Amino acid sequence: MRRCRGLSSKRRDEFMATNAEWSQGFARQARADFDTFLKLQRGSVSAEDIIHECHKLQFLQMACEKLVKSHLCGEGASVAAIQSSHAYISGTLPIVLMQAAHAVNFSGKHAQWVLRHARHIAREIEILAPAVKRGGNRPDNCEYPWESSGVLHRPFGLVVRSDLLAGRTIGPHLPQIASVRSG
């Protein structure tokens, strides 16, 4: 943390984190969110607990959002700007994945397949956030009920399977990617 200069005397005593600190903070929280997603995905909770897909997907969405915000902070983006939106995953996650794949020597045919499909997967992960509606065309999300053509839908009824969305493609590699970011 560093002390702010050039602010009024009232604010001079406050501290502000650097972009590097924000980047590391987002990356570490992304790792925690993704670890929770994996525990839910693997059924690493008590047998009597019912875990709905919407909750698994919510942790996946949060992990990816924080991962890309970590990347953007590391690139010097305004922290205030990135905190005001959830719509960064589709454009930034494929870039983060490519850079991380290189950093962890993830290569070969499977890596090429993952990276080729990363943009589509990132768009689907981004839309899981209720604030991202793609111009009103996709109200479905993993957190809140929504209405479509007079029918009320609930997130726990989502038919997207988290294992197909991220489990076999990006999923196994996100912990490594988050570790690279928080390094």
Secondary structure, DSSP 8 states (H G I E B T S, - for coil): -EE--SS-HHHHT-EE--HHHHHHHHHHHHHHHHHHHHHHHHT-S-TT----HHHHHHHHHHHHHHHHHHHHHHTT--HHHHHT-STTHHHHHHHHHHHHHHHTT--SHHHHHHHHHHHHHHHHHHTTSTT--TTTT----SSS-EEETTEEE-GGG----HIIIIITTTGGGHHHHHHHHH-
